[in-house]
């Protein structure tokens, strides 16, 4: 990354943190840092769903449904990846792409674990949030 790109990236990160939104045409492709704003949003939503699902699965395990244990663990780990990714992306840090790649993988793994319980609405909601987050993070990685 050259100096000009670095300064442009830092400027975009500061604008994101300050809550400044630039007007943009719908047909204009998003820059990496605009994708980061989307990623931060979906990561936050995913982390919340993962924590909800973790608590739900922990309750199921406590009731003797041991098949929820893997889902419970995946949700807790995924929530941590989402928190980390959202934080790194919000700052426009130089490791944002690495964070997005790791988060996308964690979300895919968590979604698969949740999808083992298709009849469970909490797990289904978590799986959807994870799929949405993985898609958002993957889009950031492509920029």
C-alpha positions as CSV (number, residue, x, y, z in Angstrom):
1,X,0.0,0.0,0.0
2,X,1.5,3.3,-1.0
3,X,1.5,6.5,1.2
4,X,-1.3,8.1,-0.7
5,X,-3.6,5.0,-0.3
6,X,-2.6,4.9,3.4
7,X,-3.5,8.5,4.0
8,X,-6.8,8.1,2.1
9,X,-7.6,5.1,4.2
10,X,-6.9,6.8,7.4
11,X,-9.1,9.7,6.4
12,X,-11.9,7.4,5.5
13,X,-11.5,5.6,8.9
14,X,-11.7,8.9,10.8
15,X,-14.8,9.9,8.8
16,X,-16.4,6.5,9.7
17,X,-15.6,6.9,13.4
18,X,-16.9,10.5,13.5
19,X,-20.1,9.3,11.9
20,X,-19.7,11.4,8.8
21,X,-21.5,9.9,5.8
22,X,-20.6,11.0,2.3
23,X,-23.4,11.1,-0.2
24,X,-22.9,8.4,-2.8
25,X,-24.7,7.3,-6.0
26,X,-26.3,3.9,-5.9
27,X,-24.4,2.8,-8.9
28,X,-21.0,3.8,-7.6
29,X,-18.9,0.9,-6.3
30,X,-18.1,1.0,-2.6
31,X,-14.6,1.6,-1.4
32,X,-12.9,-0.7,1.0
33,X,-13.7,1.6,3.9
34,X,-17.3,2.0,2.9
35,X,-17.5,-1.8,3.0
36,X,-15.9,-1.7,6.4
37,X,-18.8,0.5,7.7
38,X,-21.2,-2.2,6.4
39,X,-19.0,-4.9,7.9
40,X,-19.0,-3.2,11.3
41,X,-22.8,-3.1,11.3
42,X,-23.3,-6.7,10.3
43,X,-20.5,-7.8,12.7
44,X,-22.3,-6.1,15.6
45,X,-25.6,-7.6,14.7
46,X,-24.0,-11.1,14.3
47,X,-22.3,-10.8,17.7
48,X,-25.6,-10.1,19.4
49,X,-27.3,-13.0,17.7
50,X,-24.4,-15.3,18.6
51,X,-24.5,-14.3,22.3
52,X,-28.3,-14.9,22.3
53,X,-27.8,-18.3,20.7
54,X,-25.0,-19.2,23.1
55,X,-27.2,-18.5,26.1
56,X,-30.0,-20.5,24.5
57,X,-27.7,-23.4,23.7
58,X,-26.2,-23.4,27.2
59,X,-29.8,-23.7,28.5
60,X,-30.5,-26.6,26.2
61,X,-27.3,-28.3,27.3
62,X,-28.3,-27.8,30.9
63,X,-31.6,-29.5,30.1
64,X,-29.7,-32.5,28.9
65,X,-29.6,-31.8,25.1
66,X,-25.9,-32.4,24.7
67,X,-26.2,-32.0,20.9
68,X,-26.3,-28.3,21.4
69,X,-22.8,-28.2,23.0
70,X,-20.9,-27.7,19.7
71,X,-23.3,-25.0,18.6
72,X,-22.9,-23.2,22.0
73,X,-19.1,-23.2,21.6
74,X,-19.2,-22.1,18.0
75,X,-21.5,-19.2,18.9
76,X,-19.2,-17.9,21.7
77,X,-16.1,-18.1,19.4
78,X,-17.9,-16.5,16.5
79,X,-19.1,-13.6,18.7
80,X,-15.5,-12.9,19.7
81,X,-14.4,-12.9,16.1
82,X,-17.3,-10.5,15.2
83,X,-16.3,-8.1,18.1
84,X,-12.7,-8.1,17.0
85,X,-13.5,-7.6,13.3
86,X,-15.9,-4.8,14.0
87,X,-13.3,-3.1,16.2
88,X,-10.5,-3.4,13.7
89,X,-12.7,-2.3,10.8
90,X,-14.1,0.7,12.6
91,X,-10.6,2.0,13.1
92,X,-9.7,1.3,9.4
93,X,-6.7,-0.6,10.7
94,X,-4.1,-2.1,8.5
95,X,-5.2,-5.6,9.5
96,X,-8.8,-5.1,8.6
97,X,-8.7,-7.6,5.7
98,X,-7.1,-10.2,7.9
99,X,-9.9,-9.6,10.5
100,X,-12.6,-9.8,7.8
101,X,-11.2,-13.1,6.4
102,X,-11.0,-14.7,9.9
103,X,-14.5,-13.4,10.8
104,X,-16.0,-14.7,7.6
105,X,-14.6,-18.2,8.3
106,X,-15.8,-18.1,11.9
107,X,-19.3,-17.1,10.8
108,X,-19.4,-19.9,8.2
109,X,-18.4,-22.4,10.9
110,X,-21.0,-21.0,13.3
111,X,-23.8,-21.0,10.7
112,X,-23.1,-24.7,10.0
113,X,-23.2,-25.6,13.7
114,X,-26.5,-23.7,14.1
115,X,-28.0,-25.2,11.0
116,X,-27.7,-28.6,12.6
117,X,-30.8,-27.5,14.6
118,X,-33.2,-26.4,11.8
119,X,-36.3,-26.6,14.0
120,X,-34.8,-24.2,16.5
121,X,-35.8,-20.6,15.8
122,X,-32.9,-19.1,17.9
123,X,-30.3,-21.2,16.1
124,X,-31.9,-20.3,12.7
125,X,-31.8,-16.6,13.5
126,X,-28.1,-17.0,14.5
127,X,-27.3,-18.9,11.3
128,X,-28.9,-16.2,9.2
129,X,-27.0,-13.4,11.0
130,X,-23.8,-15.4,10.5
131,X,-24.4,-16.0,6.8
132,X,-25.1,-12.2,6.4
133,X,-22.0,-11.3,8.3
134,X,-19.8,-13.8,6.4
135,X,-21.1,-12.3,3.1
136,X,-20.4,-8.7,4.3
137,X,-16.9,-9.7,5.5
138,X,-16.1,-11.5,2.3
139,X,-17.1,-8.4,0.3
140,X,-14.7,-6.4,2.3
141,X,-11.9,-8.9,1.6
142,X,-12.4,-8.4,-2.2
143,X,-11.7,-4.7,-2.1
